[in-house]
Amino acid sequence: MTLAPADHIFSPALSVASYSYHAFERGDFNGDGHLDLLLANFRNEIGSKVRLPLYTNANHRFAQDTTFAPSFESYECLHVARACDFDQDGDLDVAVTGYWAPVRVYVNSGKGLTNSPIVLGDEHTTTGHSDLDWGDVDGDGRTDLAACVANPYARGGKISLYLQRDGGFQAAGGAGTYSHWYTAVRVCDLNRDGRPEIIAANRRGSVAAFLNNGGTLASSPYFAPAQGYGATALDVADIDADGFPEIVTVDDGRIVIFHNGPSGLSSTPHCLDTQLRSYAKDIRLADLNADGFPELLVANYNTRSAIFLNRGGAFVEQPVWLSSRAEPCVRIHVDRSAELDATIVTFAKARGATPEFYYVVNRPVLGDLLLQGDHPALQIENLVPGKTYGVERCASLAADAWTSLLQFQSAGPATNWTDLDPGPETQRFYRVRRIN
């Protein structure tokens, strides 16, 4: 797996000194089949009024949609944007929030995002919100919204819950512990009972998971391990393919994994010994190489950002990719582009820096070479299921005369293949390449 810079072209340029982007969201907001880019300007510096610019994508050239120009108070610091077709009309909507800001839901009318949002919560009068996530909490088939309050000194650790009802959203209380400070939140069914739990990163501890009692949350967490110095980022996914999602956090510079299974979450965490300090603003678990196991992506604020490969349910301790330099990365987004047949990883950076786009290129890799008698047995890895590959052989790299031995369609991420016709050469070279 390699990352190559993507050739996105911006017009006008996104890197403007008065902007400080702390959040972004990619999605097809105008229904043309291309992934657009929504950016959230953290501060209203030097009077800038462009707080939530939407850049539409036309053949990988981005131009600002000036018809979407919502207004904000000058003191609001936007740093969260989560897209979701919550009303199930086929058009992508988005929820936005931040410090000293309410939750605003911008509905997509089918002709683009509307400028007048649905406004939820009054926490902006004191604190605002640090994160939000979508999910069907009450099991009625409609998508609800959970948001964590930003400042523990005003109301204590709190997660607000908004249930979708006919005509909008209804506040349904929430959960939280006064001594906690929640910096990130996810909605995910941890115990596979069909009701998603609310999981939060606790800046004054480790993680906190609140049980879902049929649409209402338990007031105190059912899972809150004592270990931890302060979790700054969190994501949830099934990293070992056993059907139970794990919790992964970054705690005091360490990557910490809480394994999950039929007996529940393990309160004894596994720490990934990366020998790197991770000052993470955001992490993502996403299957980049289509092997069924999600990789770990870490956006670091003042050290190099990294991607850790998942080998059969365990992360490799040495990163498979590091950013070229330490930059203030604050958000990650992972998309699958059908038109490009590639995965796109985007790192958003604060302080007026342009987001960086990368294509994830999955090249087949020859693993161990074993001899079965006179026949070499090749282990071929990093395959994309459903794609066609060719195995080739030559006797001399200098001659560069490759002979095609066979083509095959991959049924999984790896396969073993034996050369049944080794040929008369005393030395042989093999390669595997993707056909389509």
N, C-alpha and C positions, 0 to 999 in steps of 0.2 A: 504494500500500500504506500503510495507516494502522494504528496500534495503539490499541485502546480498552480501558480497564480492564474486566476480567471481574467478573461479579457473584457470585463464590463467597462463601459464607457459612460461617464457622467456628463450631462449637460443641463444646467451649469454645474461647475465643480461643487462637491459637497464640503470640501475643506475650506471653511471660512472662519476667520479668527474669532468672530463674535459667537460662534456656535460651540457648544460643549455637549456632544451627544452621549447620553448614558443609557440609551435603550434603542432598540430597533426591532422591527418585525417584518418578515418577508412573507408575502402571500399574494395571490391573484385577486386584487381588490377590484379590478375593473372587468373581470370575466373574459379576458382575451387569451387565456392560456399561458401567460407569462408571469413569472414571479416579480411582483413589485416590491418596493422598499419604503417602509414607514419609519421615520426617525423621530426620536424625542429629544428635544433640546433641554438640557438639564437646567440651565439658568437663563434668565432674560438679561443677558449681558449687553451693555451699551445700547440699551433700547431696542434690541432685536425683537421683532414681532413674529418671526418664523419659528414657532415653538414645536410644531408637529408636521413637518413637511412630508408630503407623499410624493415619491418618485415612481412614475409608471415606467414599465419596461417594454420597449419596442425593439425586438431583435437585439437585446443586450445593450441597448442604448437607453439610458435613464434620463428622463426630463421631468421637472416638477409639475405636478397637477395643481395649478393655482386656484382651481375651484374649491379645493378642500383647504380651508384656512380658519380653523377654529380658534377661539380666543381663550386666553388664560390670564390669571392674575400674575403680576410681576414677581411676587414672592414664591410662587409655586416652582418646585424643582422636580421636573418629570424624569423618571428613570425606570418605568415599567410600561411595557406594551405587549399585550397578549391577544392574538387573533383567534377567533372562533366563530363559526356560523351558528350562533346560539339559538337563533329563531328558525333554523332549518329550512330556509327559503332558497338555498343554493348560492347565496352571496355572502362573502366573508366580512364579518364584523370585527371590531377590535375594542378592547378595554384598555384604558390608559390611567396611570396614577403616579404618585410620587410623594415626596416630602411636602407637607403643608398643602396637599391636594386631595380632593375627594376622588372616588372612582368614577370615571366617565366612560360610558359605553357608547361608541359611535356605530350607529346602525347603517348597514349598507342597503340602500333602496333598490339595488339592481342597476343604478346609474352611477354608483360610486358612494363613498362615505358621506353621510350628512354632517353638516357643521354644528347642528344642535344635538348634544348628547343626552343620554339618560344619566342623571347624576345620582350617585349612591353614597351615603354616609356623610357624617358631619365632622369626621376626625380632622379635616383640613383646618378647622378653627384652632386646633392645638398642635397636632403632630403630622397628620397625613399617613401615608402607607408605604411600606417597604417592599411589598410584593403582592401578587394575586395569581390565581389559577382558576381554570374552568373545570367543571365536572358535574355529573348528575348525582347530587348528594342525596336527594330524597327519593330517588328511584321512580320518578313519574315520567321518565323519558325525555325530560327537558333539561337543558344545561344550566346549571347554577354557577354561582361565583363565590369564591372565598378570598378574602384579603386580610393581610396582617398589618396591624397598626404599627407605626414606625417607632414611636418613642415610649419606652417603658415608664418614664417618670410621670407621664400625664395620666395614663389609665392602666398601667401595668401591662404585662404581656397579653395581647388580645388578638384573636382572629375573628373577623366579622364574616357572617354568612348571609348571602342574599340568594333566596330561592326564586326561580323564575315562575311567574304566575301570568295569567292572561292580562295582557296590557303592560307588562313590565316585570319588575323585581320587587320582592318583599323581604325586608330585613327579618332574619330569623335568629337573632341572638348570635351566639358564637361560643368560643371557648378560649381558654388561656389561663396562665398562672402568673400572678403579679410579679414574681421575681424574674420572669423570663423576658427576653427581648428577641422577637422573631424577625429574622432578616430575609427569609425565603420560605415559600409555601408550595406544596404540591397536593393535588387531590388524586388519590390512588387507592385501590382496593388491596390492602396488604394481606388480609386474612381470607380472601376469596369467598366471602359470604354474600357477594353481590352488592354490597354497600360500600362505597369508597370512604376511606379514612382521610383525615386532614393531617399532613405531616409538615412540620416546620423546623427550620434551622434556628437554634437558640444561641444567640450571641453571648449569653451568660451561662452556657453549658454545652450540651451536645445537640441532641435532636429531641423533639416532642411529637408524639403521634396520638391523635385524639380519635377515639372509637366513634363510629357512626351508629347511632341507635335508631335507624329507620328515619333519617331526615333531621334528627337533632344530634348535636355533638355532646359527648360527655364533657363536663366542665373542667375536668382535670385530665392530663394525659395518662393513657394506659401504658405507654412505653416512653420512658424518659431516663436513660442510663445516667448514672452519676458521673461517669468519666466525661471529661471534656473541658476545654479551656475557652471555647468560644467558636461556634460554627458560623462561618461566613457565607457558605454556599451549600446547596443541596440539590440532589436529583434522585429519582426513584425509577428503577427498571429491573427486570429479571435478568441478572447478569450471568446466571449459571443454567438457564433454560430448564428449571425445575417447576415452573409455573407460579412461583412465589416471588414477588418483586423485592429486591434489596434496596436499602437506603445507603447512599453514598454522600458523605459530607467532606468539607475541608475544615479542619479543626486545628487552630493554632499552627497553621502551616503544614499540617499532615493530612494526607488523604485517608479517610477512615470509612470502613465498610461494615455495615451491620447486616449480616446474613439472615435470610428468611427461609422458612420451610414449613412443613406440616405442623411442627410443634411451636411455631411462632418465631418472632424476631429474637436473635441472640443478643443479649445485653453485653456480651464480651466482644468488642469490635476487633476487626482485623485491620491493622494499619499497613498501608502500602509503603514499603521501604524504598522510596524513590531517590533518597539522598538529595532531594531538592526541596526547598521551602516554597510552598504554594500559597501565595497571598491572593487567594481566589476571590474574584467578584462574582463569578458565575461558573458553573460546571454543567456539562450535558452528557447524558448517556445515549449513544446512538450507534447503530450497527453500520459502520462505514464500509466494511468489506463483504457484506452480505453472507456471513457465515452463521448467522443466527445468534451471535453473542455481541452485545453492545460494547463499543469502545468508550473510553473515558476521555472527555475533552475538558481542559481546564483553562479558563481565561484569567490570567494573573495580572495584578495591577502594577506591580513594580519589579517583577521577575519575568523570565521568558514563559510564554504560554506553551502548553504541551498537550499531546495526544498520547494516550497509553493504550496499547493493543490488548484485546481480550482474547486469550488463548484457551478456549474450551471452558470458560467460566471463571478464569483467574486473570487479573491484569498483569501484564509484563512490567516489571519494575523499572526498566529503562524505557523512556518514552520513544515511540516510533517517529515522533516529529516534535521539534522545538521551533518556536518562532525565531527569526534571525536575530532579534534583539529584544531587550526588555522594554515594553511599552505599556501604557495604562489601558489594558483591555478590560472591558467591563461587561460585555455580553457576548454570547455565542448563539448562532443559529445554524441549524443543519437542515438542508432541503434536498429533496430528490427531484432532479429535473429530468422528466421523461424525454423532452425534446433533445437534450444533450446526452442522454443516457449516462448521467454522471451525478454524483452527490456533490453538493456545494456546501462548503463550510465557510461561514462568515464570522469574523471577529470585529466587534464594534469597539472603538477606542475613544476615550474622552479627550478633552483639551483641544477640540477642533481638528482632530486627525480623521482622515478618510477611512471608512471601514475597509477591511481587506477581505477579498473573496478568494477562495481556493477551490479548485476542482480536486476531488479525491479520485485518483486513478488506481484501479486495482489491476496490477500486472501479475500474471501467473508466476509462481515461484517454484523452482525445483528444490525439493527438500532432500531427504536422505537418498543416497544411491547405494543399493545393495545388489549383490550378485546372487542369482539363483542358477547355479551351474555356470554356464557361459553367458547367461542372459542377464542383462542389467534390469533391475527393478527400480523404477522411478517413483518417488512420492511427489505428487504435484499439489501445491497448496495455493491459497488465495484466489480461488476460482469463484466466479459469480454464477450461481445456479441458473440454468436455462440458457446460458451462452455457449457458443461453439468454439472449441479450441483445436489447434493442430499441433502434433508432435513431429519434430523434424530432427534429422541426423546428418552429420557430415564427418569426414575423416580428417579434415584439416581446416583450422580456422583461417589460415592464410588464403586458402583457395576459395573460401566462402561459398562452397557449393553444397547447399542444403537439400536433402531429399525428404520429401513428405512421407511420413510413415502411416499416419492415420489422423482422422478428425473425429472428435467426439463432443457430445453435448453434456455439459456438467450437470449432474443431479444434485450436487452438494458443494460445499466449500473446498473439499479436498478429495483426491482419488489416488489410487495406486495403479501403476501400469507397467507391464513387463514387455520388453522388446523380444518378441518371439523369433525375430530374424536378425541376429546380431551382426551378420555380415563378416567378410574376411579381414576387415581392418584390424590392426593391432591396437589402435586407439580410436575412440569414437567420441564425438561431442553431440550433445543433445540440447534442444531448446523447445520451449512451448510458447506459442503466441495465440492471442485471441483472434478468431476469424470474424465474428460479429457479435 
